[in-house]
Amino acid sequence: MAPPAINTANLALGYAILWTAAADTAKPTANFGGVISGWTYVGATNEGITWGKSTDVNDLFVEESSTAVMTATGQGRFSFSGQLAEVSPANIAFVMGGGSLTGSAGSEVFVPSETLTQYAITLDGVAAGTNKILRIYVPRARVVSELEVANRRSEELQLLNFEAVANVPFNQIAFNWGTAA
């Protein structure tokens, strides 16, 4: 049997850029791949940004069948994760899930909060096709990851790991394909 034809135009390689804003900030209308007014770029990452989706299912059985007779959708999760390579007061506030950041450049003070800050998140990444961008928009997300920052000799960077989980139904998450500016 011959293998199926592979359309290499549907393959995507490249990095993505993560932006944050206050929760429920409108989806950006700026050109793909450019600066987004009102949004904050989180900075360089160690190995890029990963996005993922999972949905639990509940298989329902009856005595008379050895296979599920019905499946009900369980809990769902959509998230972004990565390791920020730029250690800044704003990035520490982000990976800690929020808090108060006061002071001026060079003398900032961050105080963590037990209440998670909600963010709007936009991810601009490379999409399949020539000069195409995939923009993923989530109107509300919160950082829920465990943070572990290694302080080592100069052989390794300090990295700020994070996982930002959508706090909206899946139907409020938007995937847009467009031409880069």
MIZAGU-790368 format. One record per residue: residue number from 1; x, y, z of N, C-alpha, C in turn. Coordinates in nm, 3 decimals, m for minus. Layout:
<recs>
+-----+---------+---------+---------+---------+----------+---------+---------+---------+---------+
| num |  n_east | n_north |    n_up | ca_east | ca_north |   ca_up |  c_east | c_north |    c_up |
+-----+---------+---------+---------+---------+----------+---------+---------+---------+---------+
| NUM |       X |       Y |       Z |       X |        Y |       Z |       X |       Y |       Z |
...
+-----+---------+---------+---------+---------+----------+---------+---------+---------+---------+
</recs>
This chain:
<recs>
+-----+---------+---------+---------+---------+----------+---------+---------+---------+---------+
| num |  n_east | n_north |    n_up | ca_east | ca_north |   ca_up |  c_east | c_north |    c_up |
+-----+---------+---------+---------+---------+----------+---------+---------+---------+---------+
|   1 |   0.085 |  m0.118 |   0.000 |   0.000 |    0.000 |   0.000 |   0.089 |   0.124 |   0.000 |
|   2 |   0.059 |   0.217 |  m0.084 |   0.135 |    0.342 |  m0.094 |   0.099 |   0.434 |   0.023 |
|   3 |   0.199 |   0.505 |   0.075 |   0.168 |    0.599 |   0.184 |   0.085 |   0.716 |   0.131 |
|   4 |   0.010 |   0.779 |   0.220 |  m0.070 |    0.894 |   0.175 |   0.021 |   1.012 |   0.139 |
|   5 |  m0.028 |   1.096 |   0.051 |   0.047 |    1.216 |   0.013 |   0.051 |   1.312 |   0.133 |
|   6 |   0.164 |   1.371 |   0.157 |   0.180 |    1.466 |   0.268 |   0.187 |   1.606 |   0.209 |
|   7 |   0.099 |   1.692 |   0.255 |   0.097 |    1.830 |   0.208 |   0.189 |   1.911 |   0.299 |
|   8 |   0.312 |   1.937 |   0.254 |   0.408 |    2.008 |   0.337 |   0.367 |   2.153 |   0.362 |
|   9 |   0.272 |   2.205 |   0.287 |   0.221 |    2.340 |   0.313 |   0.143 |   2.344 |   0.445 |
|  10 |   0.105 |   2.228 |   0.498 |   0.033 |    2.223 |   0.625 |   0.124 |   2.202 |   0.744 |
|  11 |   0.256 |   2.203 |   0.723 |   0.352 |    2.189 |   0.832 |   0.392 |   2.328 |   0.882 |
|  12 |   0.403 |   2.341 |   1.014 |   0.440 |    2.470 |   1.073 |   0.561 |   2.454 |   1.164 |
|  13 |   0.659 |   2.543 |   1.148 |   0.778 |    2.548 |   1.232 |   0.794 |   2.691 |   1.282 |
|  14 |   0.839 |   2.707 |   1.402 |   0.872 |    2.841 |   1.447 |   0.823 |   2.872 |   1.587 |
|  15 |   0.862 |   2.987 |   1.633 |   0.833 |    3.030 |   1.770 |   0.698 |   3.099 |   1.779 |
|  16 |   0.660 |   3.128 |   1.903 |   0.536 |    3.202 |   1.929 |   0.564 |   3.313 |   2.028 |
|  17 |   0.478 |   3.413 |   2.030 |   0.492 |    3.528 |   2.120 |   0.368 |   3.533 |   2.209 |
|  18 |   0.390 |   3.540 |   2.341 |   0.280 |    3.544 |   2.436 |   0.260 |   3.686 |   2.487 |
|  19 |   0.134 |   3.732 |   2.482 |   0.095 |    3.864 |   2.529 |  m0.006 |   3.849 |   2.641 |
|  20 |  m0.003 |   3.939 |   2.739 |  m0.104 |    3.940 |   2.845 |  m0.166 |   4.079 |   2.856 |
|  21 |  m0.287 |   4.082 |   2.909 |  m0.358 |    4.207 |   2.936 |  m0.454 |   4.179 |   3.051 |
|  22 |  m0.522 |   4.281 |   3.096 |  m0.623 |    4.262 |   3.200 |  m0.732 |   4.169 |   3.149 |
|  23 |  m0.789 |   4.089 |   3.238 |  m0.895 |    3.995 |   3.199 |  m1.004 |   4.066 |   3.120 |
|  24 |  m1.057 |   3.997 |   3.023 |  m1.166 |    4.044 |   2.937 |  m1.128 |   4.160 |   2.845 |
|  25 |  m0.997 |   4.187 |   2.831 |  m0.954 |    4.283 |   2.729 |  m0.994 |   4.227 |   2.594 |
|  26 |  m1.047 |   4.311 |   2.508 |  m1.096 |    4.265 |   2.378 |  m0.985 |   4.199 |   2.297 |
|  27 |  m1.025 |   4.106 |   2.212 |  m0.930 |    4.039 |   2.123 |  m0.859 |   4.145 |   2.039 |
|  28 |  m0.727 |   4.136 |   2.028 |  m0.652 |    4.235 |   1.950 |  m0.697 |   4.241 |   1.805 |
|  29 |  m0.697 |   4.360 |   1.751 |  m0.729 |    4.378 |   1.609 |  m0.605 |   4.422 |   1.533 |
|  30 |  m0.492 |   4.439 |   1.604 |  m0.367 |    4.479 |   1.539 |  m0.323 |   4.371 |   1.442 |
|  31 |  m0.239 |   4.409 |   1.347 |  m0.187 |    4.314 |   1.251 |  m0.118 |   4.199 |   1.321 |
|  32 |  m0.127 |   4.082 |   1.263 |  m0.060 |    3.966 |   1.319 |   0.090 |   3.987 |   1.316 |
|  33 |   0.157 |   3.948 |   1.424 |   0.302 |    3.954 |   1.428 |   0.360 |   4.088 |   1.467 |
|  34 |   0.278 |   4.189 |   1.489 |   0.329 |    4.320 |   1.527 |   0.305 |   4.348 |   1.674 |
|  35 |   0.343 |   4.467 |   1.718 |   0.319 |    4.509 |   1.856 |   0.169 |   4.525 |   1.876 |
|  36 |   0.119 |   4.480 |   1.991 |  m0.024 |    4.490 |   2.020 |  m0.044 |   4.596 |   2.128 |
|  37 |  m0.101 |   4.708 |   2.091 |  m0.123 |    4.818 |   2.185 |  m0.214 |   4.773 |   2.298 |
|  38 |  m0.176 |   4.804 |   2.423 |  m0.256 |    4.767 |   2.539 |  m0.225 |   4.628 |   2.593 |
|  39 |  m0.135 |   4.556 |   2.527 |  m0.098 |    4.422 |   2.570 |   0.050 |   4.421 |   2.607 |
|  40 |   0.092 |   4.333 |   2.699 |   0.230 |    4.325 |   2.744 |   0.293 |   4.196 |   2.693 |
|  41 |   0.406 |   4.209 |   2.627 |   0.484 |    4.094 |   2.580 |   0.557 |   4.036 |   2.700 |
|  42 |   0.547 |   3.904 |   2.723 |   0.609 |    3.845 |   2.842 |   0.760 |   3.830 |   2.829 |
|  43 |   0.812 |   3.836 |   2.709 |   0.957 |    3.829 |   2.692 |   1.004 |   3.694 |   2.641 |
|  44 |   1.136 |   3.679 |   2.639 |   1.200 |    3.559 |   2.586 |   1.168 |   3.437 |   2.670 |
|  45 |   1.164 |   3.322 |   2.605 |   1.139 |    3.196 |   2.673 |   1.256 |   3.102 |   2.651 |
|  46 |   1.263 |   2.999 |   2.732 |   1.370 |    2.901 |   2.718 |   1.347 |   2.810 |   2.598 |
|  47 |   1.230 |   2.753 |   2.587 |   1.201 |    2.663 |   2.475 |   1.062 |   2.690 |   2.418 |
|  48 |   1.025 |   2.815 |   2.409 |   0.899 |    2.852 |   2.348 |   0.779 |   2.833 |   2.439 |
|  49 |   0.662 |   2.851 |   2.381 |   0.535 |    2.840 |   2.452 |   0.461 |   2.719 |   2.398 |
|  50 |   0.402 |   2.642 |   2.487 |   0.323 |    2.526 |   2.450 |   0.178 |   2.554 |   2.484 |
|  51 |   0.088 |   2.520 |   2.393 |  m0.053 |    2.527 |   2.428 |  m0.111 |   2.387 |   2.419 |
|  52 |  m0.212 |   2.362 |   2.502 |  m0.268 |    2.228 |   2.505 |  m0.412 |   2.227 |   2.551 |
|  53 |  m0.482 |   2.119 |   2.520 |  m0.622 |    2.103 |   2.555 |  m0.645 |   1.960 |   2.601 |
|  54 |  m0.722 |   1.944 |   2.706 |  m0.760 |    1.810 |   2.749 |  m0.906 |   1.813 |   2.791 |
|  55 |  m0.973 |   1.701 |   2.769 |  m1.112 |    1.686 |   2.811 |  m1.127 |   1.547 |   2.870 |
|  56 |  m1.176 |   1.541 |   2.991 |  m1.206 |    1.413 |   3.053 |  m1.340 |   1.364 |   2.999 |
|  57 |  m1.352 |   1.234 |   2.985 |  m1.480 |    1.176 |   2.945 |  m1.524 |   1.076 |   3.051 |
|  58 |  m1.653 |   1.065 |   3.067 |  m1.712 |    0.969 |   3.160 |  m1.786 |   0.866 |   3.078 |
|  59 |  m1.728 |   0.746 |   3.068 |  m1.795 |    0.638 |   2.997 |  m1.900 |   0.578 |   3.090 |
|  60 |  m2.020 |   0.563 |   3.038 |  m2.131 |    0.511 |   3.117 |  m2.164 |   0.369 |   3.069 |
|  61 |  m2.175 |   0.278 |   3.165 |  m2.195 |    0.137 |   3.135 |  m2.327 |   0.088 |   3.192 |
|  62 |  m2.377 |  m0.016 |   3.134 |  m2.489 |   m0.092 |   3.190 |  m2.444 |  m0.238 |   3.198 |
|  63 |  m2.510 |  m0.313 |   3.280 |  m2.472 |   m0.452 |   3.303 |  m2.473 |  m0.535 |   3.176 |
|  64 |  m2.560 |  m0.504 |   3.086 |  m2.579 |   m0.587 |   2.967 |  m2.479 |  m0.559 |   2.855 |
|  65 |  m2.386 |  m0.466 |   2.874 |  m2.291 |   m0.432 |   2.769 |  m2.150 |  m0.425 |   2.827 |
|  66 |  m2.053 |  m0.483 |   2.754 |  m1.914 |   m0.477 |   2.800 |  m1.843 |  m0.349 |   2.754 |
|  67 |  m1.909 |  m0.272 |   2.668 |  m1.854 |   m0.145 |   2.624 |  m1.947 |  m0.032 |   2.669 |
|  68 |  m1.894 |   0.087 |   2.672 |  m1.974 |    0.203 |   2.714 |  m2.093 |   0.220 |   2.622 |
|  69 |  m2.208 |   0.248 |   2.681 |  m2.329 |    0.271 |   2.601 |  m2.352 |   0.419 |   2.578 |
|  70 |  m2.282 |   0.500 |   2.654 |  m2.295 |    0.645 |   2.640 |  m2.170 |   0.710 |   2.700 |
|  71 |  m2.133 |   0.821 |   2.646 |  m2.018 |    0.895 |   2.698 |  m2.062 |   1.037 |   2.728 |
|  72 |  m2.033 |   1.083 |   2.849 |  m2.064 |    1.220 |   2.889 |  m1.933 |   1.297 |   2.901 |
|  73 |  m1.933 |   1.420 |   2.855 |  m1.814 |    1.503 |   2.866 |  m1.791 |   1.543 |   3.011 |
|  74 |  m1.667 |   1.530 |   3.054 |  m1.630 |    1.568 |   3.190 |  m1.565 |   1.706 |   3.190 |
|  75 |  m1.466 |   1.723 |   3.273 |  m1.398 |    1.851 |   3.284 |  m1.304 |   1.873 |   3.167 |
|  76 |  m1.290 |   2.000 |   3.126 |  m1.200 |    2.035 |   3.017 |  m1.097 |   2.136 |   3.064 |
|  77 |  m0.986 |   2.143 |   2.992 |  m0.878 |    2.235 |   3.031 |  m0.806 |   2.280 |   2.904 |
|  78 |  m0.784 |   2.411 |   2.891 |  m0.704 |    2.468 |   2.784 |  m0.597 |   2.551 |   2.851 |
|  79 |  m0.470 |   2.533 |   2.812 |  m0.364 |    2.603 |   2.884 |  m0.248 |   2.641 |   2.793 |
|  80 |  m0.171 |   2.736 |   2.842 |  m0.043 |    2.776 |   2.784 |   0.063 |   2.748 |   2.889 |
|  81 |   0.180 |   2.699 |   2.848 |   0.288 |    2.678 |   2.944 |   0.422 |   2.710 |   2.879 |
|  82 |   0.519 |   2.735 |   2.964 |   0.652 |    2.765 |   2.916 |   0.744 |   2.801 |   3.031 |
|  83 |   0.864 |   2.843 |   2.996 |   0.962 |    2.890 |   3.093 |   1.011 |   3.026 |   3.045 |
|  84 |   0.981 |   3.130 |   3.122 |   1.026 |    3.264 |   3.086 |   1.175 |   3.277 |   3.119 |
|  85 |   1.253 |   3.326 |   3.024 |   1.396 |    3.342 |   3.044 |   1.431 |   3.481 |   3.095 |
|  86 |   1.338 |   3.576 |   3.082 |   1.363 |    3.711 |   3.132 |   1.304 |   3.723 |   3.272 |
|  87 |   1.391 |   3.737 |   3.370 |   1.349 |    3.749 |   3.509 |   1.332 |   3.897 |   3.540 |
|  88 |   1.208 |   3.941 |   3.545 |   1.176 |    4.081 |   3.572 |   1.068 |   4.084 |   3.680 |
|  89 |   1.051 |   4.197 |   3.748 |   0.944 |    4.205 |   3.848 |   0.806 |   4.171 |   3.788 |
|  90 |   0.777 |   4.219 |   3.667 |   0.647 |    4.191 |   3.604 |   0.632 |   4.042 |   3.576 |
|  91 |   0.740 |   3.976 |   3.530 |   0.731 |    3.833 |   3.502 |   0.720 |   3.750 |   3.629 |
|  92 |   0.785 |   3.793 |   3.736 |   0.769 |    3.722 |   3.863 |   0.625 |   3.736 |   3.911 |
|  93 |   0.567 |   3.854 |   3.898 |   0.426 |    3.873 |   3.935 |   0.337 |   3.782 |   3.852 |
|  94 |   0.365 |   3.768 |   3.722 |   0.285 |    3.683 |   3.634 |   0.294 |   3.536 |   3.676 |
|  95 |   0.416 |   3.484 |   3.691 |   0.431 |    3.342 |   3.723 |   0.385 |   3.308 |   3.864 |
|  96 |   0.380 |   3.406 |   3.952 |   0.329 |    3.384 |   4.088 |   0.177 |   3.388 |   4.091 |
|  97 |   0.114 |   3.421 |   3.980 |  m0.032 |    3.423 |   3.975 |  m0.092 |   3.557 |   4.012 |
|  98 |  m0.008 |   3.658 |   4.029 |  m0.057 |    3.791 |   4.061 |  m0.013 |   3.838 |   4.197 |
|  99 |  m0.050 |   3.959 |   4.228 |  m0.011 |    4.025 |   4.352 |   0.006 |   4.173 |   4.323 |
| 100 |   0.069 |   4.243 |   4.414 |   0.088 |    4.386 |   4.391 |   0.234 |   4.416 |   4.359 |
| 101 |   0.253 |   4.497 |   4.258 |   0.385 |    4.539 |   4.215 |   0.388 |   4.691 |   4.224 |
| 102 |   0.475 |   4.743 |   4.309 |   0.484 |    4.887 |   4.330 |   0.628 |   4.933 |   4.313 |
| 103 |   0.647 |   5.063 |   4.312 |   0.779 |    5.121 |   4.300 |   0.810 |   5.161 |   4.158 |
| 104 |   0.933 |   5.204 |   4.136 |   0.977 |    5.246 |   4.004 |   1.092 |   5.157 |   3.960 |
| 105 |   1.129 |   5.170 |   3.834 |   1.235 |    5.085 |   3.778 |   1.358 |   5.085 |   3.866 |
| 106 |   1.405 |   4.967 |   3.901 |   1.523 |    4.954 |   3.984 |   1.493 |   4.943 |   4.132 |
| 107 |   1.372 |   4.976 |   4.173 |   1.337 |    4.965 |   4.315 |   1.193 |   4.914 |   4.333 |
| 108 |   1.156 |   4.816 |   4.249 |   1.022 |    4.759 |   4.256 |   1.008 |   4.668 |   4.379 |
| 109 |   0.885 |   4.658 |   4.426 |   0.852 |    4.566 |   4.535 |   0.732 |   4.484 |   4.489 |
| 110 |   0.747 |   4.352 |   4.495 |   0.637 |    4.263 |   4.460 |   0.591 |   4.192 |   4.586 |
| 111 |   0.461 |   4.192 |   4.611 |   0.400 |    4.121 |   4.722 |   0.298 |   4.023 |   4.664 |
| 112 |   0.322 |   3.891 |   4.680 |   0.229 |    3.792 |   4.625 |   0.091 |   3.802 |   4.689 |
| 113 |  m0.007 |   3.746 |   4.621 |  m0.144 |    3.744 |   4.671 |  m0.194 |   3.600 |   4.671 |
| 114 |  m0.283 |   3.570 |   4.762 |  m0.346 |    3.437 |   4.763 |  m0.460 |   3.429 |   4.663 |
| 115 |  m0.501 |   3.544 |   4.610 |  m0.605 |    3.550 |   4.507 |  m0.537 |   3.552 |   4.371 |
| 116 |  m0.579 |   3.464 |   4.281 |  m0.518 |    3.458 |   4.149 |  m0.571 |   3.570 |   4.060 |
| 117 |  m0.479 |   3.641 |   3.996 |  m0.514 |    3.744 |   3.900 |  m0.562 |   3.679 |   3.772 |
| 118 |  m0.664 |   3.734 |   3.711 |  m0.711 |    3.684 |   3.582 |  m0.649 |   3.770 |   3.472 |
| 119 |  m0.605 |   3.706 |   3.367 |  m0.542 |    3.772 |   3.253 |  m0.618 |   3.738 |   3.125 |
| 120 |  m0.614 |   3.828 |   3.030 |  m0.646 |    3.793 |   2.891 |  m0.513 |   3.752 |   2.829 |
| 121 |  m0.515 |   3.650 |   2.744 |  m0.390 |    3.602 |   2.683 |  m0.408 |   3.591 |   2.533 |
| 122 |  m0.307 |   3.638 |   2.461 |  m0.300 |    3.623 |   2.316 |  m0.166 |   3.559 |   2.284 |
| 123 |  m0.171 |   3.455 |   2.201 |  m0.050 |    3.390 |   2.156 |  m0.042 |   3.404 |   2.004 |
| 124 |   0.064 |   3.466 |   1.955 |   0.088 |    3.475 |   1.811 |   0.197 |   3.376 |   1.776 |
| 125 |   0.163 |   3.275 |   1.696 |   0.260 |    3.174 |   1.657 |   0.258 |   3.153 |   1.508 |
| 126 |   0.352 |   3.075 |   1.461 |   0.361 |    3.045 |   1.318 |   0.253 |   2.943 |   1.284 |
| 127 |   0.181 |   2.967 |   1.177 |   0.081 |    2.873 |   1.127 |   0.131 |   2.814 |   0.996 |
| 128 |   0.065 |   2.710 |   0.956 |   0.101 |    2.647 |   0.829 |   0.078 |   2.743 |   0.714 |
| 129 |   0.161 |   2.735 |   0.614 |   0.148 |    2.823 |   0.498 |   0.257 |   2.929 |   0.498 |
| 130 |   0.275 |   2.993 |   0.388 |   0.377 |    3.095 |   0.374 |   0.334 |   3.224 |   0.442 |
| 131 |   0.418 |   3.274 |   0.531 |   0.395 |    3.403 |   0.597 |   0.259 |   3.409 |   0.669 |
| 132 |   0.224 |   3.301 |   0.739 |   0.096 |    3.296 |   0.811 |   0.121 |   3.294 |   0.961 |
| 133 |   0.027 |   3.352 |   1.034 |   0.033 |    3.357 |   1.180 |  m0.094 |   3.292 |   1.235 |
| 134 |  m0.078 |   3.215 |   1.341 |  m0.192 |    3.163 |   1.416 |  m0.201 |   3.246 |   1.544 |
| 135 |  m0.315 |   3.312 |   1.564 |  m0.337 |    3.391 |   1.685 |  m0.443 |   3.319 |   1.769 |
| 136 |  m0.405 |   3.285 |   1.892 |  m0.498 |    3.222 |   1.986 |  m0.530 |   3.326 |   2.093 |
| 137 |  m0.660 |   3.346 |   2.117 |  m0.706 |    3.446 |   2.214 |  m0.791 |   3.379 |   2.322 |
| 138 |  m0.757 |   3.405 |   2.447 |  m0.834 |    3.358 |   2.562 |  m0.868 |   3.480 |   2.647 |
| 139 |  m0.996 |   3.512 |   2.665 |  m1.033 |    3.633 |   2.738 |  m1.003 |   3.630 |   2.888 |
| 140 |  m1.000 |   3.511 |   2.948 |  m0.969 |    3.501 |   3.091 |  m0.890 |   3.374 |   3.119 |
| 141 |  m0.776 |   3.390 |   3.185 |  m0.692 |    3.278 |   3.226 |  m0.625 |   3.315 |   3.357 |
| 142 |  m0.578 |   3.214 |   3.427 |  m0.505 |    3.238 |   3.552 |  m0.386 |   3.144 |   3.557 |
| 143 |  m0.280 |   3.187 |   3.625 |  m0.158 |    3.107 |   3.636 |  m0.174 |   3.016 |   3.757 |
| 144 |  m0.164 |   2.884 |   3.733 |  m0.190 |    2.786 |   3.839 |  m0.073 |   2.691 |   3.862 |
| 145 |   0.040 |   2.714 |   3.800 |   0.151 |    2.620 |   3.806 |   0.227 |   2.628 |   3.938 |
| 146 |   0.305 |   2.524 |   3.960 |   0.400 |    2.526 |   4.070 |   0.528 |   2.589 |   4.017 |
| 147 |   0.583 |   2.682 |   4.092 |   0.702 |    2.754 |   4.048 |   0.825 |   2.698 |   4.118 |
| 148 |   0.928 |   2.673 |   4.039 |   1.055 |    2.627 |   4.093 |   1.166 |   2.694 |   4.015 |
| 149 |   1.242 |   2.782 |   4.081 |   1.346 |    2.859 |   4.013 |   1.482 |   2.816 |   4.067 |
| 150 |   1.564 |   2.760 |   3.980 |   1.697 |    2.714 |   4.020 |   1.795 |   2.832 |   4.015 |
| 151 |   1.869 |   2.850 |   4.121 |   1.975 |    2.952 |   4.126 |   2.107 |   2.877 |   4.126 |
| 152 |   2.170 |   2.872 |   4.008 |   2.291 |    2.793 |   3.989 |   2.404 |   2.883 |   3.945 |
| 153 |   2.521 |   2.823 |   3.932 |   2.634 |    2.898 |   3.878 |   2.598 |   2.946 |   3.738 |
| 154 |   2.688 |   3.008 |   3.671 |   2.660 |    3.066 |   3.541 |   2.628 |   2.965 |   3.433 |
| 155 |   2.631 |   2.835 |   3.466 |   2.605 |    2.734 |   3.363 |   2.459 |   2.726 |   3.320 |
| 156 |   2.368 |   2.781 |   3.399 |   2.226 |    2.773 |   3.364 |   2.157 |   2.906 |   3.390 |
| 157 |   2.057 |   2.934 |   3.309 |   1.973 |    3.051 |   3.331 |   1.875 |   3.025 |   3.445 |
| 158 |   1.838 |   3.130 |   3.515 |   1.722 |    3.119 |   3.603 |   1.600 |   3.125 |   3.511 |
| 159 |   1.508 |   3.031 |   3.528 |   1.390 |    3.024 |   3.442 |   1.265 |   3.027 |   3.528 |
| 160 |   1.163 |   3.096 |   3.479 |   1.036 |    3.109 |   3.550 |   0.932 |   3.025 |   3.476 |
| 161 |   0.906 |   2.905 |   3.526 |   0.807 |    2.820 |   3.460 |   0.667 |   2.867 |   3.495 |
| 162 |   0.573 |   2.843 |   3.404 |   0.435 |    2.883 |   3.428 |   0.340 |   2.794 |   3.352 |
| 163 |   0.218 |   2.788 |   3.400 |   0.106 |    2.730 |   3.326 |  m0.012 |   2.822 |   3.349 |
| 164 |  m0.063 |   2.879 |   3.242 |  m0.180 |    2.967 |   3.247 |  m0.299 |   2.890 |   3.191 |
| 165 |  m0.402 |   2.873 |   3.272 |  m0.516 |    2.790 |   3.236 |  m0.637 |   2.879 |   3.207 |
| 166 |  m0.702 |   2.851 |   3.094 |  m0.821 |    2.928 |   3.056 |  m0.929 |   2.913 |   3.163 |
| 167 |  m0.997 |   3.023 |   3.191 |  m1.106 |    3.024 |   3.288 |  m1.235 |   3.067 |   3.218 |
| 168 |  m1.256 |   3.012 |   3.099 |  m1.374 |    3.039 |   3.017 |  m1.415 |   2.909 |   2.949 |
| 169 |  m1.540 |   2.898 |   2.905 |  m1.579 |    2.782 |   2.824 |  m1.499 |   2.779 |   2.694 |
| 170 |  m1.481 |   2.659 |   2.640 |  m1.404 |    2.644 |   2.516 |  m1.458 |   2.733 |   2.405 |
| 171 |  m1.588 |   2.758 |   2.400 |  m1.644 |    2.836 |   2.290 |  m1.609 |   2.985 |   2.297 |
| 172 |  m1.536 |   3.028 |   2.402 |  m1.490 |    3.167 |   2.409 |  m1.343 |   3.180 |   2.368 |
| 173 |  m1.280 |   3.070 |   2.336 |  m1.141 |    3.070 |   2.290 |  m1.143 |   3.081 |   2.138 |
| 174 |  m1.061 |   3.170 |   2.084 |  m1.063 |    3.193 |   1.938 |  m0.927 |   3.161 |   1.877 |
| 175 |  m0.929 |   3.085 |   1.767 |  m0.810 |    3.057 |   1.686 |  m0.828 |   3.132 |   1.555 |
| 176 |  m0.737 |   3.224 |   1.525 |  m0.745 |    3.302 |   1.401 |  m0.621 |   3.281 |   1.318 |
| 177 |  m0.639 |   3.255 |   1.189 |  m0.528 |    3.245 |   1.096 |  m0.527 |   3.372 |   1.012 |
| 178 |  m0.408 |   3.425 |   0.988 |  m0.401 |    3.547 |   0.908 |  m0.265 |   3.565 |   0.848 |
| 179 |  m0.253 |   3.666 |   0.766 |  m0.125 |    3.698 |   0.703 |  m0.046 |   3.789 |   0.795 |
| 180 |   0.081 |   3.761 |   0.812 |   0.166 |    3.842 |   0.898 |   0.182 |   3.983 |   0.841 |
| 181 |   0.198 |   4.078 |   0.931 |   0.218 |    4.217 |   0.889 |   0.363 |   4.242 |   0.861 |
+-----+---------+---------+---------+---------+----------+---------+---------+---------+---------+
</recs>
